[in-house]
Amino acid sequence: MFIYVITFLLVLRIIQIPYIDYRLEACLFAIIILNLASNPNSIINLEFKILNYLGKVSYGLYMYHSIAIILTIKLSIYFSI
């Protein structure tokens, strides 16, 4: 809970720590992401059936997009576009 509060305050610039750029925020966000990924009893729950389904579908599309890019480049070269 402490990490969430500190990160929230830093992002909104309510508290400022001199001579510390965005490195502290990056580390705090990394801790939050690791907590969300590994702790089933986290404060924030990101497990939703619809989001899981959309994630699987969008990842599948992502895997095919490089093939579509290469195919588009080859076709544009072939047709001199």
N, C-alpha and C positions, 0 to 999 in steps of 0.2 A: 504494500500500500504506500509506503514511504517513497519508493521509486516513482510510482505513478504521480504522486503529488509534486515531487521535485521536478520531474519532467514537464508536467503541466505548467508549473510556475515559470520554468525557464523558457518554455516555448512562448508563453504569453508575455514574456519580458517583465513579469511582476518582480522577480528577483534577478539581479545581474551579478555575475562574478567577474571581476576585472581580470584581464589577461587570459581569459579562457574563451576560445572561440566556440565553434560548434562541435568540437571534439567531445566535450562532456555530454552534450545532448546525444551525439551519435552513440556513445557508450551506454547511456541510459536507455536509448531506444533498443540497442542490442540486447540489453538485459531484459527488457520488456518482451521482446520477440522470443527470446529463449524461454522465458517464463510461460508465455502463451503456448509455445510449441511443446513444452515438456511437462508442464504441470496441469493435471486434469482438474485440480481444485483452484484454478486461477480466478481472480475477481471478474475478469472479462471472459466471456465464453464466445468463441467464434464458430462453434459447431452448429451449422444449420443445413438441413438436407438440400435446400434449393441452392445454397452457395457451394456445397460440395459437388452437386451435379454440374453447375455452371463451371466450376473449376476444372472438372474432368473434361468437359466439352471444349472449353477454351484452350486447355493444354493440348488436346488433340489437334485443334486447328493450328496452334502454334508450331507443332511438330511438322505440319505440312506446308507452312508458309514459305520455307526456304525453297522447297521444290517449285512452288508457284512463282517465286521471284526468278529463279533460274529459267523456268519455262517461258516466262514473260520476256526476259532478256533475249533468249534464243529466238523467240518468235519475232521480236521487234528487229533483231539483226537480220533475220531471214527475209522479212517483208520490208526492210529498209525504212523503218519508222523512226 
